[in-house]
């Protein structure tokens, strides 16, 4: 209010004092004019050559870990600042012990506030711990720096637009039950010498047998030798686990989602991926959720790369609760990209008739299929032969 009225008020006192011959009013007008002018100039130069720096010690963390956040404020001029306020915008889901937190206009955001004073050519700094209590992809910043004159009549502010991001991996837990299809990749076969055959690596020919598929017949060799010849392929010991995650927790997407069920499904998928990676499986992930600022479903083809588990955990960390498609549609679209003989683990809190049909198509393609049920409700009966159902809470220490 004073910032808008000081000049008219000072002029009014000067005029009134001159007309009435009251030197006290004139002196008050002069004093008010001088104080307002000094305050105005002070405020105009308050944030000149004031620098703010933020440093995030890590940009990736696991659930429950703390990440150091450093804030530095520097006044690179002769003019001191009697007060200056820093407001660092952070997500509400990150807890900051022993800090002043204020609500921010944006939903799910708060201000980490700190007020101080700065002498000429002085630098001050603070260090906080960001406690990662929820998986996600978090933006740190922007930052608002506010200061002004000695009396606070003319506050000024600038915004530091630079932001940093912190990715918090989802929780993973140990598998408690040893008798799972993911832990029995060989099924009931007695010999492990030839688990799967790689159709891209031909090692020779042999005579045809009644159990051989017609697509393995080499017709040119058959014509040369006068008898049916079948291509033999080199065996491969690479085992594939493809995790398909259904992020829908309610029958209709417009109903929203149940955060507890979604977190349990993500934890289950992350734990399965970690276990399979430890067993040297090639792990892949498909989900009907999307990466930030994208509307495409998550699609990570199976790989034994050393960083594949991190890629899977990163995808699960940033996945949003808004589904890009029905899970059965995703299965139908991706079934032809799955490796031959892969084990499929579909993690879900919902089961529909369309989903059973999609799982039946995976069985028809020759995959080992298991539905992993999340939630405290008993799992449904499976109408598809060869598809096993497992309750996540029975074999994971959730």
SULBELSUL-V794614 format. One record per residue. RES is the residue in three letters. OMEGA is omega in degrees with one decimal (none if undefined). NEAR is the number of other ideal C-beta (glycine too) atoms within 10 Angstrom. Layout:
res;omega;near
RES;OMEGA;NEAR
RES;OMEGA;NEAR
This chain:
res;omega;near
UNK;-179.3;6
UNK;-178.9;13
UNK;-179.0;16
UNK;-170.8;9
UNK;-173.5;11
UNK;-177.0;19
UNK;175.9;14
UNK;179.8;9
UNK;178.7;16
UNK;179.3;20
UNK;178.7;13
UNK;178.7;14
UNK;178.6;21
UNK;179.6;18
UNK;-179.3;13
UNK;178.6;14
UNK;179.9;18
UNK;-178.5;13
UNK;-175.6;10
UNK;-178.3;11
UNK;179.2;8
UNK;-178.2;13
UNK;179.3;10
UNK;178.1;10
UNK;178.3;18
UNK;179.3;18
UNK;177.3;13
UNK;178.0;17
UNK;178.5;20
UNK;-179.7;14
UNK;179.7;12
UNK;179.8;19
UNK;-179.6;17
UNK;180.0;11
UNK;178.9;16
UNK;179.8;21
UNK;178.8;13
UNK;179.9;13
UNK;179.8;20
UNK;179.2;16
UNK;179.2;13
UNK;-179.2;21
UNK;-178.2;20
UNK;-177.9;13
UNK;-173.0;15
UNK;-174.7;28
UNK;175.8;20
UNK;-179.6;11
UNK;169.9;12
UNK;-175.8;19
UNK;176.6;13
UNK;178.9;19
UNK;177.4;14
UNK;-180.0;18
UNK;176.3;12
UNK;-172.7;15
UNK;179.9;13
UNK;177.1;14
UNK;174.8;11
UNK;-178.6;16
UNK;175.5;20
UNK;-178.7;14
UNK;179.7;17
UNK;178.5;10
UNK;176.8;15
UNK;179.0;17
UNK;-178.8;20
UNK;175.8;12
UNK;179.3;24
UNK;178.5;13
UNK;-179.0;18
UNK;-179.5;15
UNK;-175.1;20
UNK;175.0;16
UNK;-175.0;24
UNK;177.3;12
UNK;-176.9;16
UNK;-177.0;10
UNK;178.2;15
UNK;177.7;15
UNK;-177.4;23
UNK;175.3;15
UNK;176.1;17
UNK;-175.2;21
UNK;177.8;16
UNK;177.4;23
UNK;179.2;21
UNK;-178.5;24
UNK;-178.4;19
UNK;176.9;25
UNK;178.3;19
UNK;-175.8;15
UNK;176.1;16
UNK;-178.8;23
UNK;-179.8;15
UNK;-179.1;17
UNK;174.3;9
UNK;178.5;6
UNK;176.3;17
UNK;-177.3;11
UNK;177.5;13
UNK;178.4;9
UNK;177.2;9
UNK;-178.5;17
UNK;-177.2;7
UNK;178.8;10
UNK;179.9;6
UNK;-178.3;9
UNK;176.7;14
UNK;176.0;20
UNK;167.0;19
UNK;-169.4;23
UNK;176.1;15
UNK;178.7;17
UNK;179.9;12
UNK;172.2;13
UNK;-177.9;13
UNK;171.6;21
UNK;178.7;13
UNK;178.9;11
UNK;179.9;12
UNK;175.5;14
UNK;175.4;13
UNK;-179.9;16
UNK;178.4;11
UNK;-179.6;15
UNK;-178.9;11
UNK;174.7;20
UNK;174.3;17
UNK;-178.9;26
UNK;-176.6;16
UNK;-176.5;24
UNK;-180.0;13
UNK;179.0;17
UNK;179.6;24
UNK;179.4;20
UNK;-166.6;16
UNK;176.1;23
UNK;175.4;14
UNK;-176.2;22
UNK;1.2;17
UNK;-175.9;14
UNK;175.8;22
UNK;178.0;18
UNK;-173.9;20
UNK;177.5;18
UNK;-179.4;24
UNK;-178.0;24
UNK;-175.8;24
UNK;-175.7;15
UNK;-178.3;15
UNK;-179.0;14
UNK;-174.5;18
UNK;179.9;18
UNK;175.9;14
UNK;-174.5;16
UNK;169.1;13
UNK;-179.6;14
UNK;173.8;14
UNK;-171.8;16
UNK;-176.6;8
UNK;179.6;12
UNK;174.2;12
UNK;-175.9;13
UNK;178.5;14
UNK;178.4;21
UNK;179.3;17
UNK;-178.4;26
UNK;176.7;21
UNK;179.5;25
UNK;171.6;18
UNK;-178.5;21
UNK;-179.9;16
UNK;174.5;10
UNK;-172.5;16
UNK;-175.7;12
UNK;-176.6;10
UNK;-171.7;8
UNK;178.7;8
UNK;179.2;18
UNK;179.2;18
UNK;179.4;21
UNK;178.4;13
UNK;-174.9;12
UNK;-174.5;19
UNK;179.6;10
UNK;-176.5;8
UNK;-178.4;5
UNK;-178.4;9
UNK;-176.6;5
UNK;179.0;7
UNK;-175.7;10
UNK;-179.5;7
UNK;-176.9;12
UNK;178.5;16
UNK;176.7;17
UNK;-179.7;18
UNK;-176.4;14
UNK;179.0;13
UNK;-175.9;8
UNK;-178.5;11
UNK;-178.9;14
UNK;178.9;11
UNK;-179.6;10
UNK;173.9;14
UNK;179.1;11
UNK;-178.6;10
UNK;173.5;16
UNK;-176.0;8
UNK;-177.6;4
UNK;-178.8;5
UNK;176.1;14
UNK;-177.6;7
UNK;-177.1;8
UNK;179.3;8
UNK;-179.7;15
UNK;175.8;14
UNK;-171.4;18
UNK;177.9;9
UNK;177.8;8
UNK;177.4;14
UNK;180.0;15
UNK;-179.3;9
UNK;-174.0;10
UNK;178.7;12
UNK;176.6;7
UNK;-176.2;9
UNK;179.6;15
UNK;-177.4;21
UNK;177.3;20
UNK;173.5;17
UNK;-176.7;15
UNK;176.6;17
UNK;178.7;13
UNK;175.3;14
UNK;-179.9;17
UNK;178.1;11
UNK;178.2;14
UNK;-174.8;22
UNK;169.7;24
UNK;177.3;24
UNK;179.1;26
UNK;176.8;26
UNK;-175.0;26
UNK;173.4;29
UNK;-177.5;28
UNK;177.1;27
UNK;177.8;25
UNK;176.4;23
UNK;-174.5;13
UNK;-178.3;8
UNK;-176.6;7
UNK;-179.1;16
UNK;177.2;5
UNK;-177.3;10
UNK;180.0;11
UNK;176.4;17
UNK;-173.8;16
UNK;-177.6;11
UNK;179.3;13
UNK;178.9;20
UNK;178.9;21
UNK;178.4;17
UNK;178.3;22
UNK;179.8;27
UNK;177.0;25
UNK;178.9;22
UNK;179.4;28
UNK;179.7;30
UNK;-179.2;27
UNK;176.9;22
UNK;179.7;28
UNK;179.6;27
UNK;179.7;18
UNK;-178.7;20
UNK;178.1;27
UNK;177.7;19
UNK;178.3;10
UNK;177.3;13
UNK;171.6;11
UNK;167.5;23
UNK;-172.3;19
UNK;175.8;27
UNK;-178.5;26
UNK;170.4;25
UNK;-179.9;24
UNK;177.4;25
UNK;168.1;23
UNK;-174.0;23
UNK;171.6;20
UNK;177.3;15
UNK;179.3;11
UNK;177.5;6
UNK;176.6;12
UNK;179.7;9
UNK;178.5;9
UNK;-179.9;22
UNK;-174.8;21
UNK;176.7;14
UNK;-178.6;18
UNK;-178.2;16
UNK;-179.5;22
UNK;173.9;15
UNK;177.6;13
UNK;-176.1;12
UNK;-178.1;8
UNK;-176.8;9
UNK;179.5;21
UNK;177.7;19
UNK;177.7;13
UNK;179.4;16
UNK;-179.3;26
UNK;177.4;24
UNK;178.6;18
UNK;179.1;24
UNK;-179.5;25
UNK;-172.7;21
UNK;-173.7;21
UNK;-178.9;27
UNK;-178.1;17
UNK;-179.9;14
UNK;-177.0;14
UNK;177.0;19
UNK;-178.9;18
UNK;172.9;18
UNK;-174.2;18
UNK;179.1;26
UNK;176.0;19
UNK;177.7;14
UNK;179.6;22
UNK;-179.6;24
UNK;-178.8;16
UNK;-172.8;13
UNK;-173.6;17
UNK;-178.6;15
UNK;177.7;7
UNK;-175.7;12
UNK;179.1;21
UNK;179.4;18
UNK;177.4;13
UNK;-178.7;17
UNK;171.0;22
UNK;-177.5;20
UNK;174.5;25
UNK;179.9;24
UNK;-177.6;24
UNK;-174.7;26
UNK;172.4;24
UNK;179.9;22
UNK;175.5;17
UNK;-179.9;20
UNK;178.2;16
UNK;179.2;9
UNK;178.2;13
UNK;177.8;19
UNK;178.5;17
UNK;178.5;14
UNK;178.0;22
UNK;176.7;24
UNK;177.9;16
UNK;176.9;16
UNK;176.7;24
UNK;179.5;15
UNK;178.2;11
UNK;177.1;15
UNK;-180.0;10
UNK;168.6;22
UNK;-170.5;21
UNK;174.9;24
UNK;173.8;21
UNK;179.9;24
UNK;-172.4;27
UNK;178.2;23
UNK;-179.2;28
UNK;-178.8;18
UNK;176.1;9
UNK;177.5;10
UNK;-179.1;8
UNK;179.4;17
UNK;174.3;13
UNK;-176.4;7
UNK;178.6;16
UNK;-175.3;12
UNK;179.3;19
UNK;177.0;7
UNK;177.0;13
UNK;179.8;20
UNK;-180.0;13
UNK;-179.0;14
UNK;176.8;20
UNK;-173.5;16
UNK;-176.8;23
UNK;178.0;15
UNK;-177.4;13
UNK;175.1;22
UNK;-178.9;22
UNK;-177.9;9
UNK;none;15
